Amino acid sequence: MRYFKNDNNGVSGFDETIESQIVYIDKAIAAGWEEITGNWPPKETQQQAQDRLSPSVTSAINDGAKQWGYDSIESAVSYVTSSNPQYVKEAQAMSKWRDEVWAWAIPALANVAPDTTVGAFLATIPDTPPKP
């Protein structure tokens, strides 16, 4: 792929291995568009990686609560004041696990490398505990 920035700072990419796109590369060069192939797409910053990966932590926590039959972690921990002792135990266990996950996630996010995949990032997340 070759990338060009036009006069309006828009970026267009053309695949030089596809014959029908070579004409567009020639037109971009003729129009004086700046070739930015070596700089495009821009590399992800650590802050962008953190912003992209942080919601995956919340999703993983909600997925853990759903494994126990709850709609979300908020629903699961809301049973902490229930009159049903089993629900209280489950709420306490979910709350404890949520805290463990965030205790893991905060330093993990602080040290995440740009372009880390969600799967690689979540590979070491604390496991959902068994139901009490």
C-alpha positions as CSV (number, residue, x, y, z in Angstrom):
1,M,0.0,0.0,0.0
2,R,1.0,3.5,-0.7
3,Y,-0.6,6.4,1.1
4,F,-0.9,10.0,0.0
5,K,-2.1,13.1,1.8
6,N,-4.1,15.5,-0.4
7,D,-4.4,19.3,-0.2
8,N,-7.3,18.9,2.4
9,N,-5.2,16.7,4.6
10,G,-7.3,13.7,3.6
11,V,-5.4,10.4,3.3
12,S,-5.9,8.0,0.5
13,G,-4.3,4.6,0.1
14,F,-3.7,2.7,-3.1
15,D,-2.5,-0.9,-3.5
16,E,0.3,-0.8,-6.0
17,T,-0.1,-4.6,-6.6
18,I,-3.5,-4.0,-8.2
19,E,-3.0,-2.7,-11.7
20,S,-6.3,-0.7,-11.8
21,Q,-5.0,1.4,-8.8
22,I,-1.7,2.4,-10.4
23,V,-3.5,5.1,-12.3
24,Y,-4.6,6.6,-9.0
25,I,-1.1,6.6,-7.7
26,D,0.1,8.4,-10.8
27,K,-2.7,10.9,-10.4
28,A,-1.8,11.5,-6.8
29,I,1.9,12.1,-7.7
30,A,0.9,14.4,-10.6
31,A,-1.4,16.4,-8.3
32,G,1.5,17.0,-5.9
33,W,0.0,15.0,-3.0
34,E,2.5,14.2,-0.3
35,E,3.4,10.5,-0.1
36,I,3.2,9.4,3.6
37,T,3.6,5.7,3.1
38,G,6.3,5.3,5.8
39,N,4.2,7.2,8.3
40,W,0.8,5.7,7.6
41,P,-1.2,4.4,9.3
42,P,0.1,6.3,12.3
43,K,1.5,4.2,15.2
44,E,-0.8,3.9,18.2
45,T,0.3,5.8,21.3
46,Q,0.3,4.2,24.7
47,Q,-2.6,6.5,25.7
48,Q,-4.6,5.4,22.7
49,A,-3.9,1.7,23.6
50,Q,-5.0,2.4,27.2
51,D,-8.2,4.1,25.9
52,R,-8.9,1.2,23.5
53,L,-8.2,-1.6,26.0
54,S,-9.8,-0.2,29.2
55,P,-13.4,-1.0,28.1
56,S,-12.4,-4.6,27.5
57,V,-11.8,-4.9,31.3
58,T,-15.4,-3.8,32.0
59,S,-16.7,-6.1,29.3
60,A,-14.7,-9.0,30.8
61,I,-16.1,-8.3,34.3
62,N,-19.6,-8.1,32.9
63,D,-19.0,-11.4,31.0
64,G,-18.0,-13.0,34.3
65,A,-21.2,-11.9,36.0
66,K,-23.2,-13.2,33.1
67,Q,-21.5,-16.6,33.5
68,W,-23.2,-16.7,36.9
69,G,-26.5,-15.8,35.5
70,Y,-26.5,-12.0,36.2
71,D,-27.2,-9.3,33.6
72,S,-24.0,-7.3,34.6
73,I,-21.6,-6.8,37.4
74,E,-23.8,-4.0,38.7
75,S,-26.7,-6.5,38.9
76,A,-24.6,-9.1,40.6
77,V,-23.2,-6.9,43.3
78,S,-26.6,-5.3,44.0
79,Y,-27.6,-8.4,45.8
80,V,-25.1,-7.7,48.7
81,T,-28.1,-6.5,50.9
82,S,-30.4,-9.3,49.8
83,S,-32.3,-11.3,52.4
84,N,-31.2,-14.5,50.6
85,P,-27.8,-15.6,52.1
86,Q,-26.7,-17.3,48.8
87,Y,-27.3,-14.1,46.8
88,V,-25.3,-12.2,49.4
89,K,-22.4,-14.7,49.1
90,E,-22.5,-14.4,45.3
91,A,-22.6,-10.6,45.5
92,Q,-19.6,-10.5,47.9
93,A,-17.6,-12.9,45.7
94,M,-18.4,-10.9,42.5
95,S,-17.4,-7.7,44.3
96,K,-14.2,-9.2,45.5
97,W,-13.4,-10.5,42.0
98,R,-14.2,-7.1,40.4
99,D,-11.7,-5.5,42.8
100,E,-9.1,-8.1,42.0
101,V,-9.6,-7.5,38.3
102,W,-9.2,-3.7,38.6
103,A,-6.2,-4.2,40.9
104,W,-4.6,-6.2,38.0
105,A,-5.9,-3.9,35.2
106,I,-4.7,-0.5,36.5
107,P,-1.0,-1.3,36.4
108,A,-1.5,-3.5,33.3
109,L,-3.0,-0.5,31.5
110,A,-0.3,1.8,32.8
111,N,2.4,-0.5,31.2
112,V,0.6,-1.6,28.1
113,A,2.5,-1.4,24.8
114,P,0.9,0.3,21.8
115,D,-0.8,-2.1,19.4
116,T,-1.4,-4.8,22.1
117,T,-4.4,-6.9,21.1
118,V,-7.4,-7.2,23.4
119,G,-6.8,-11.0,23.5
120,A,-3.1,-10.5,24.5
121,F,-4.0,-7.9,27.1
122,L,-6.7,-10.0,28.7
123,A,-4.7,-13.2,28.7
124,T,-3.6,-12.7,32.3
125,I,-6.8,-11.3,33.7
126,P,-7.9,-13.0,37.0
127,D,-10.3,-15.8,36.3
128,T,-13.9,-15.6,37.2
129,P,-14.2,-17.4,40.5
130,P,-16.4,-20.4,41.0
131,K,-19.8,-19.7,42.6
132,P,-19.8,-20.0,46.3
